Amino acid sequence: MLLKSFFYKSLNKLCNADITQVLFLDKRTFVKPVVADEIFCRFLNKTDLEALASSSTFGLTTAFIEDFVNYDFRSIAASVDGEIIGIIFLGSGTVPSRHNSGGPAFKGIAVDTPDGVFYLFKVDVLASHRGKRVNAALIAFAVESLNSEVLHSIVTTTDWTNQPFLKSANRLGFVCRGHASEFVFVGKHGYLLPKCLDPQ
């Protein structure tokens, strides 16, 4: 891990680099997690998101909520005692590149999924609740609740040095199927992608 971090920091002195692992979860190999009883998960709708956007807690914007409607994203929240402590978004079909970006320096990578595959993005848990398996509860709810929509698998990407998320994902049955990277050098964007991902 220290070697990865050192390499990443050194690389980013030469150019802006966003290197992610592409993780794949087959529903058949999903490992249901043990989560705290007090964590309650539910789907959110546009009205819920608009209410959340009034506070800056999860960084939701009007433009993001418009995409939520236009691209038919799904959103799931985890709550404890009525307070939302974590949120995830999933898209099927097209997820625009602006929702899969390593930050303002990058254009991001658009994702197109086939039928039955959902792309998991914008995973956000309040700092005070991290390490309590909130991510696991949210993903488990997605797998179980989207089953009726013929969910076969979930794909996601995360920074290759994000060990807490990687450990959590591995426990659920996610496996790394490759890497997706965007590099910015003297204003030019370059990509290294698995065959199934194309930059936009």
BAFI-3210 file (N, C-alpha, C; in Angstrom, 3 decimals, decimal comma, padded with zeros to 6 digits):
// residues 200
n [1|2|3|4|5|6|7|8|9|10|11|12|13|14|15|16|17|18|19|20|21|22|23|24|25|26|27|28|29|30|31|32|33|34|35|36|37|38|39|40|41|42|43|44|45|46|47|48|49|50|51|52|53|54|55|56|57|58|59|60|61|62|63|64|65|66|67|68|69|70|71|72|73|74|75|76|77|78|79|80|81|82|83|84|85|86|87|88|89|90|91|92|93|94|95|96|97|98|99|100|101|102|103|104|105|106|107|108|109|110|111|112|113|114|115|116|117|118|119|120|121|122|123|124|125|126|127|128|129|130|131|132|133|134|135|136|137|138|139|140|141|142|143|144|145|146|147|148|149|150|151|152|153|154|155|156|157|158|159|160|161|162|163|164|165|166|167|168|169|170|171|172|173|174|175|176|177|178|179|180|181|182|183|184|185|186|187|188|189|190|191|192|193|194|195|196|197|198|199|200]
n.u [000,818|001,924|003,845|002,209|000,952|003,185|004,027|001,782|001,717|004,140|003,697|001,660|003,045|004,167|002,054|-001,549|-003,236|-005,696|-006,364|-008,198|-009,688|-011,625|-014,412|-016,336|-019,427|-021,044|-024,335|-024,868|-022,691|-022,707|-022,068|-023,898|-023,859|-023,302|-024,955|-025,512|-028,505|-029,813|-029,468|-031,259|-032,423|-033,525|-035,149|-034,645|-036,483|-037,005|-038,017|-037,079|-034,324|-034,135|-034,768|-032,553|-030,592|-030,834|-029,242|-025,700|-024,597|-024,296|-023,458|-025,244|-026,561|-028,656|-028,316|-027,328|-029,558|-031,317|-030,098|-030,465|-033,189|-033,440|-031,750|-032,734|-031,638|-031,043|-031,409|-030,234|-030,627|-029,105|-030,194|-030,069|-031,908|-033,661|-031,988|-030,231|-027,382|-025,785|-025,392|-026,046|-025,723|-027,069|-026,830|-028,329|-027,788|-026,822|-024,366|-023,324|-020,064|-019,459|-020,237|-018,434|-015,762|-012,466|-012,200|-012,056|-010,031|-010,274|-011,974|-013,478|-015,005|-017,365|-019,967|-021,477|-023,879|-024,924|-028,202|-029,492|-027,243|-025,980|-024,478|-022,576|-022,197|-021,057|-020,776|-021,323|-020,676|-021,359|-018,705|-018,700|-019,850|-018,391|-016,713|-018,542|-019,888|-021,781|-021,732|-021,813|-024,368|-025,973|-025,321|-026,084|-028,843|-029,437|-028,810|-030,676|-033,142|-033,287|-033,489|-035,914|-035,904|-034,455|-031,692|-028,436|-025,791|-023,423|-021,355|-018,530|-016,279|-013,279|-010,836|-007,595|-006,112|-007,853|-008,270|-010,117|-012,705|-012,207|-011,661|-014,140|-015,770|-014,626|-015,278|-017,975|-018,057|-017,221|-015,006|-011,866|-011,750|-010,084|-008,436|-009,159|-008,092|-007,372|-005,380|-003,884|-001,945|-000,110|-002,523|-003,767|-005,874|-005,590|-006,325|-006,421|-007,997|-010,245|-011,517|-014,284|-014,958|-015,301|-013,880|-015,550]
n.v [-001,195|001,247|001,539|001,834|004,288|005,990|005,782|006,845|009,507|010,406|010,131|012,000|014,326|014,658|014,632|015,070|012,406|009,911|006,973|004,084|001,151|-001,284|-002,746|-005,703|-007,188|-010,167|-011,151|-013,746|-014,500|-012,851|-011,836|-011,729|-009,158|-008,790|-006,422|-003,555|-003,504|-001,091|000,372|001,618|001,192|002,745|003,561|006,674|009,468|012,081|014,303|013,760|014,026|016,697|017,877|017,019|018,384|020,942|021,187|021,096|018,651|016,198|017,152|017,527|018,805|021,007|020,402|017,797|016,473|016,806|015,154|012,758|012,358|012,475|010,404|008,272|007,361|005,379|005,932|005,293|005,540|005,358|005,282|006,273|006,378|008,134|010,004|010,676|008,962|007,979|007,568|006,274|006,032|004,509|003,599|002,511|001,486|004,402|006,289|009,447|010,930|012,947|012,030|010,192|010,895|011,875|014,328|017,986|018,438|016,531|015,007|012,765|009,471|008,076|005,680|002,829|000,482|-002,924|-004,540|-005,437|-004,863|-002,732|000,400|001,471|004,465|007,594|007,159|007,914|008,441|009,725|011,146|010,598|008,129|006,314|003,198|001,580|-000,239|000,831|001,290|-001,368|-002,122|-000,490|-001,396|-004,066|-003,745|-002,684|-004,856|-006,764|-005,418|-004,524|-006,827|-007,577|-006,196|-007,602|-007,634|-008,498|-008,013|-005,763|-003,047|-001,111|001,646|002,568|004,638|003,365|003,308|003,400|001,881|001,284|001,206|-000,717|-003,020|-003,373|-003,783|-006,130|-007,977|-008,238|-009,594|-008,411|-008,319|-007,437|-006,386|-005,103|-002,013|001,475|004,448|007,952|010,444|013,644|015,732|018,528|019,842|017,980|015,129|011,745|008,211|005,035|002,113|-000,619|-002,956|-002,701|-000,103|003,211|006,431|009,621]
n.w [000,000|000,807|-001,166|-003,437|-002,803|-002,750|-005,424|-006,700|-005,728|-006,737|-009,501|-009,845|-009,565|-012,000|-013,821|-013,861|-012,484|-012,484|-011,226|-011,217|-009,771|-011,409|-010,294|-009,949|-009,248|-009,104|-008,804|-007,994|-006,497|-004,393|-001,095|001,643|004,004|007,571|009,319|011,433|013,358|013,669|011,357|008,740|005,491|002,452|-000,696|-002,375|-003,667|-006,159|-004,721|-002,134|-002,602|-003,334|-000,898|000,579|-000,794|000,091|002,276|002,561|002,968|001,461|-000,949|-003,121|-006,140|-008,130|-010,840|-010,656|-009,605|-011,719|-013,617|-012,261|-012,619|-015,468|-016,378|-015,054|-012,599|-009,634|-006,169|-002,938|000,539|003,752|007,057|010,505|013,347|012,029|010,828|007,878|007,029|005,090|001,529|-001,712|-005,295|-008,206|-011,596|-014,645|-017,989|-019,508|-017,820|-017,446|-018,085|-016,271|-013,826|-013,088|-012,304|-011,344|-010,162|-010,464|-012,347|-014,254|-017,088|-016,806|-017,145|-019,187|-018,624|-019,960|-019,472|-019,974|-020,210|-017,048|-015,596|-013,165|-012,507|-009,861|-008,147|-006,703|-003,768|-000,508|002,813|005,995|007,881|010,613|010,776|009,383|008,816|009,988|008,490|006,783|004,009|003,160|004,030|002,399|-000,205|-000,027|000,319|-002,186|-003,910|-003,055|-003,325|-005,977|-007,319|-008,406|-010,741|-012,509|-011,890|-012,558|-012,007|-010,430|-011,144|-010,266|-009,680|-008,028|-006,448|-006,715|-004,415|-002,331|000,271|002,489|001,201|-000,762|000,772|002,030|-000,239|-001,309|000,689|000,229|-002,105|-004,456|-007,223|-008,665|-011,979|-013,665|-014,628|-014,800|-016,137|-016,137|-017,520|-017,314|-019,103|-019,779|-020,508|-022,149|-022,405|-021,593|-021,794|-020,184|-020,540|-019,679|-022,135|-022,231|-021,563|-022,688|-023,245|-022,831]
ca.u [000,000|002,829|004,460|001,192|000,783|004,388|003,973|000,698|002,162|005,216|003,076|000,886|003,969|004,437|000,790|-002,715|-003,573|-006,804|-006,267|-009,231|-009,946|-012,978|-014,858|-017,524|-020,128|-022,056|-025,360|-024,821|-021,587|-022,846|-021,978|-024,725|-023,108|-023,961|-024,931|-026,216|-029,966|-030,359|-029,319|-032,457|-032,183|-034,713|-034,940|-034,978|-037,030|-036,572|-038,373|-036,117|-033,025|-034,251|-034,681|-031,154|-029,763|-030,925|-028,042|-024,556|-024,014|-023,899|-023,031|-026,187|-026,861|-029,829|-027,914|-027,237|-030,930|-031,868|-029,572|-031,129|-034,475|-033,278|-031,088|-033,413|-030,771|-031,640|-030,678|-030,566|-030,079|-029,065|-030,538|-030,077|-032,794|-034,257|-030,968|-029,533|-025,954|-025,058|-026,189|-025,396|-026,487|-026,831|-027,389|-028,297|-027,713|-025,749|-024,018|-022,402|-018,710|-019,350|-020,510|-017,369|-014,572|-011,590|-012,111|-012,224|-008,989|-010,539|-013,244|-014,204|-015,222|-018,775|-020,176|-022,695|-024,038|-025,961|-029,363|-029,225|-026,036|-026,085|-023,199|-022,629|-021,347|-021,336|-020,955|-020,950|-021,095|-020,898|-017,451|-018,971|-020,396|-017,526|-016,187|-019,653|-020,482|-022,917|-021,631|-022,260|-025,824|-026,557|-025,141|-026,929|-030,220|-029,555|-028,832|-031,927|-034,328|-033,310|-033,620|-037,138|-035,649|-033,523|-030,304|-027,497|-024,497|-023,123|-019,968|-018,177|-014,866|-012,791|-009,404|-006,886|-005,510|-008,945|-008,300|-011,347|-013,790|-011,816|-011,849|-015,579|-016,288|-014,141|-016,050|-019,302|-017,931|-016,696|-013,652|-011,277|-011,725|-009,212|-008,221|-009,533|-007,263|-007,341|-004,184|-003,916|-000,575|-000,107|-003,856|-004,308|-006,399|-005,347|-007,051|-006,097|-009,297|-010,621|-012,177|-015,709|-015,171|-014,802|-013,948|-016,411]
ca.v [000,000|002,403|001,654|002,408|005,705|006,695|005,840|007,752|010,882|010,729|010,284|013,234|015,459|014,772|014,925|014,690|011,008|009,303|005,539|003,387|-000,270|-001,603|-003,863|-006,356|-008,073|-011,055|-011,371|-015,131|-014,665|-011,808|-012,304|-010,821|-008,740|-008,588|-004,986|-003,169|-003,481|000,271|000,980|001,421|001,633|002,937|004,323|008,097|010,001|013,436|015,202|013,484|014,580|018,157|018,223|016,831|019,401|022,211|021,220|020,730|017,440|015,209|017,840|017,373|020,054|020,961|019,696|016,368|015,966|016,726|013,913|011,663|012,160|012,242|009,121|007,247|006,800|004,956|006,420|004,604|006,191|004,635|006,184|005,820|007,255|009,141|010,860|010,040|008,910|007,533|007,602|005,767|006,142|003,475|003,877|001,436|002,159|005,400|007,192|010,405|011,008|013,886|011,306|009,210|011,717|011,979|015,704|019,046|018,417|015,421|014,962|011,584|008,376|007,672|004,237|002,277|-000,886|-003,725|-004,869|-006,247|-004,406|-001,397|001,035|002,087|005,656|008,567|006,527|008,936|008,146|010,754|010,767|010,080|006,762|005,449|002,047|000,878|-001,094|001,508|000,956|-002,753|-002,142|000,144|-002,263|-005,241|-003,337|-002,555|-006,197|-007,448|-004,682|-004,416|-008,178|-007,642|-005,548|-008,495|-007,252|-009,613|-007,641|-004,352|-002,673|000,183|001,984|003,326|004,945|002,110|003,375|003,538|000,578|000,982|000,798|-001,965|-004,125|-003,549|-004,357|-007,504|-008,813|-008,448|-010,449|-007,693|-008,693|-006,469|-006,888|-004,267|-000,644|002,562|005,590|009,171|011,240|014,970|016,232|019,782|020,133|016,899|014,009|010,408|007,187|003,610|001,565|-001,971|-002,931|-002,379|001,307|004,177|007,789|010,604]
ca.w [000,000|000,868|-002,484|-004,320|-002,459|-003,180|-006,885|-007,071|-005,443|-007,690|-010,809|-009,867|-009,704|-013,432|-014,493|-013,068|-012,777|-011,748|-011,497|-010,450|-009,990|-011,865|-009,462|-010,498|-008,320|-009,667|-007,774|-007,529|-005,543|-003,381|000,285|002,449|005,192|008,860|009,601|012,659|013,237|013,654|010,029|007,930|004,114|001,607|-001,917|-002,339|-004,911|-006,475|-003,610|-001,057|-002,969|-003,258|000,527|000,979|-001,457|000,826|003,113|001,700|003,545|000,451|-002,166|-004,228|-006,838|-009,010|-012,065|-010,344|-009,461|-013,082|-014,195|-011,543|-013,286|-016,907|-016,641|-014,265|-011,574|-008,373|-005,008|-001,690|001,726|005,022|008,157|011,897|014,123|011,155|010,193|006,760|007,331|003,903|000,303|-002,923|-006,536|-009,196|-012,910|-015,632|-019,285|-019,596|-016,723|-018,082|-017,548|-015,144|-012,581|-012,886|-012,497|-010,175|-009,667|-011,470|-013,385|-015,175|-017,816|-016,366|-018,090|-019,257|-018,476|-020,552|-018,985|-020,647|-019,383|-015,865|-014,903|-012,590|-012,159|-008,538|-008,083|-005,634|-002,464|000,468|004,181|006,930|008,537|011,954|010,682|008,569|009,544|010,647|007,459|006,150|002,578|002,982|004,190|001,213|-001,369|000,199|000,039|-003,643|-004,509|-002,718|-003,774|-007,433|-007,867|-009,198|-012,022|-013,203|-011,658|-012,614|-011,441|-010,159|-011,410|-009,687|-009,734|-006,877|-006,462|-006,426|-003,083|-001,361|000,935|003,245|000,307|-001,422|001,721|002,184|-001,482|-001,417|001,616|-000,357|-003,280|-005,623|-007,663|-009,599|-013,350|-014,470|-014,180|-015,711|-015,747|-016,940|-017,267|-017,925|-019,234|-020,544|-021,023|-022,976|-021,629|-022,121|-021,052|-020,258|-020,161|-020,091|-023,444|-022,154|-021,214|-023,660|-022,716|-023,506]
c.u [000,858|003,493|003,484|001,041|001,977|004,382|002,951|001,116|003,232|004,645|002,340|001,747|004,288|003,191|-000,355|-003,120|-004,701|-006,833|-007,281|-009,217|-011,390|-013,389|-016,195|-018,119|-021,190|-023,048|-025,275|-023,716|-021,597|-022,837|-022,745|-024,000|-023,970|-023,826|-025,768|-027,714|-030,520|-030,218|-030,529|-032,193|-033,499|-034,309|-035,343|-035,565|-036,547|-036,841|-037,420|-034,780|-033,041|-034,167|-033,241|-030,254|-029,804|-029,820|-026,894|-023,931|-023,497|-023,555|-023,944|-026,514|-028,129|-029,511|-027,838|-028,639|-031,622|-031,380|-030,219|-032,454|-034,281|-032,672|-031,665|-032,467|-031,612|-030,775|-031,176|-029,888|-030,091|-029,317|-030,370|-030,885|-033,328|-033,274|-030,281|-028,033|-025,120|-025,981|-025,372|-026,326|-026,089|-027,488|-027,350|-028,407|-026,541|-025,607|-022,978|-021,073|-018,599|-019,634|-019,470|-016,034|-013,781|-011,445|-012,147|-011,176|-009,296|-011,888|-014,111|-014,405|-016,696|-018,869|-021,500|-022,795|-025,103|-027,128|-028,948|-027,998|-026,250|-024,695|-023,388|-021,674|-021,825|-021,728|-020,460|-021,545|-020,537|-019,678|-017,689|-019,482|-019,544|-016,937|-017,260|-020,457|-021,737|-022,921|-022,191|-023,774|-026,507|-026,477|-026,001|-028,391|-030,436|-029,670|-030,178|-033,146|-034,421|-033,415|-034,836|-036,974|-034,611|-032,092|-029,440|-026,202|-024,409|-021,654|-019,721|-016,690|-014,501|-011,306|-008,635|-006,172|-006,572|-009,160|-009,561|-012,483|-013,460|-012,024|-013,333|-016,168|-015,868|-014,923|-017,436|-019,262|-017,492|-015,299|-013,164|-011,197|-010,848|-009,069|-008,697|-008,790|-007,430|-006,122|-004,320|-002,493|-000,586|-001,447|-004,489|-004,708|-006,113|-005,998|-006,409|-007,324|-009,411|-011,405|-013,614|-015,985|-014,560|-014,912|-014,906|-016,081]
c.v [001,254|002,636|002,262|003,902|006,523|006,866|006,870|009,210|011,311|010,976|011,614|014,486|015,707|015,178|014,610|013,279|010,540|007,829|004,827|001,903|-000,420|-002,877|-004,395|-007,285|-008,866|-011,362|-012,776|-015,362|-013,582|-012,431|-011,311|-010,459|-008,754|-007,104|-004,696|-003,045|-002,074|000,974|000,605|001,986|001,774|003,697|005,778|008,502|011,444|014,402|015,015|014,141|016,096|018,628|018,083|017,919|020,738|022,329|020,729|019,406|016,465|015,843|017,655|018,740|019,880|020,174|018,191|015,764|015,876|015,459|012,688|011,324|011,741|010,879|007,981|006,549|006,287|005,521|005,686|005,338|005,221|005,643|005,482|006,839|008,417|010,077|010,091|010,129|008,466|007,468|007,003|006,019|004,995|003,895|002,635|002,094|003,122|006,187|008,148|010,519|011,931|013,210|010,227|009,895|011,794|013,381|016,706|019,047|017,410|015,559|013,799|010,587|007,984|006,155|003,873|000,822|-001,624|-003,977|-005,751|-005,840|-002,976|-000,886|001,793|003,278|006,576|007,870|007,515|008,598|009,233|010,253|010,127|008,638|005,848|004,341|001,227|000,031|-000,499|001,225|-000,435|-002,852|-001,581|-000,777|-003,526|-004,918|-003,229|-003,925|-006,874|-006,753|-004,574|-005,780|-008,288|-006,986|-006,338|-007,964|-008,513|-009,277|-006,131|-004,140|-001,312|000,428|002,735|003,553|003,710|002,125|003,479|002,199|000,305|000,506|-000,535|-003,168|-004,426|-004,240|-005,816|-008,445|-009,141|-009,358|-009,729|-008,206|-007,659|-007,099|-006,029|-002,887|000,328|003,801|006,754|009,971|012,582|015,514|017,389|020,022|019,057|015,719|012,693|009,373|005,819|002,894|000,082|-001,884|-002,464|-000,912|002,205|005,584|008,647|011,974]
c.w [000,000|-000,483|-003,485|-004,082|-002,936|-004,701|-007,349|-006,881|-006,434|-009,085|-010,918|-009,818|-011,171|-014,218|-013,535|-013,472|-011,869|-012,126|-010,604|-010,746|-010,444|-011,139|-009,960|-009,448|-009,069|-008,546|-007,181|-006,502|-004,463|-001,993|001,159|003,737|006,456|009,180|010,844|012,408|013,101|012,300|009,174|006,537|003,353|000,350|-001,688|-003,687|-005,106|-005,327|-002,430|-001,344|-002,920|-001,811|001,023|000,404|-000,727|001,878|002,229|002,116|002,492|-000,896|-003,360|-004,823|-007,669|-010,282|-011,820|-010,255|-010,822|-013,780|-013,549|-012,225|-014,734|-017,239|-015,801|-013,287|-010,412|-007,254|-003,774|-000,547|002,892|006,132|009,491|012,680|013,281|010,479|009,077|006,999|006,130|002,715|-000,834|-004,106|-007,447|-010,498|-013,768|-017,003|-019,269|-018,298|-017,296|-017,341|-016,343|-013,801|-012,297|-013,142|-011,202|-009,636|-010,797|-012,582|-014,493|-015,874|-017,345|-017,487|-018,051|-019,181|-019,135|-020,136|-019,786|-019,691|-018,213|-015,082|-014,436|-012,242|-010,848|-008,505|-006,969|-004,341|-001,423|001,831|005,085|007,689|009,903|011,946|009,810|009,428|010,235|009,655|006,833|004,652|002,313|003,079|002,949|-000,007|-001,230|-000,106|-001,473|-004,298|-004,267|-003,329|-005,288|-008,105|-008,768|-010,568|-012,835|-013,103|-011,680|-011,887|-011,225|-010,472|-010,772|-009,889|-008,464|-007,032|-005,991|-005,078|-001,976|-000,639|001,747|002,338|-000,358|-000,500|001,900|000,959|-001,635|-000,513|001,062|-001,583|-004,540|-005,943|-008,667|-010,976|-014,256|-013,858|-015,251|-015,234|-016,709|-016,520|-017,970|-017,908|-020,225|-021,262|-021,880|-022,086|-022,343|-021,221|-021,247|-019,703|-020,467|-021,402|-023,366|-021,819|-022,277|-023,081|-023,506|-022,949]
res [m|l|l|k|s|f|f|y|k|s|l|n|k|l|c|n|a|d|i|t|q|v|l|f|l|d|k|r|t|f|v|k|p|v|v|a|d|e|i|f|c|r|f|l|n|k|t|d|l|e|a|l|a|s|s|s|t|f|g|l|t|t|a|f|i|e|d|f|v|n|y|d|f|r|s|i|a|a|s|v|d|g|e|i|i|g|i|i|f|l|g|s|g|t|v|p|s|r|h|n|s|g|g|p|a|f|k|g|i|a|v|d|t|p|d|g|v|f|y|l|f|k|v|d|v|l|a|s|h|r|g|k|r|v|n|a|a|l|i|a|f|a|v|e|s|l|n|s|e|v|l|h|s|i|v|t|t|t|d|w|t|n|q|p|f|l|k|s|a|n|r|l|g|f|v|c|r|g|h|a|s|e|f|v|f|v|g|k|h|g|y|l|l|p|k|c|l|d|p|q]
***
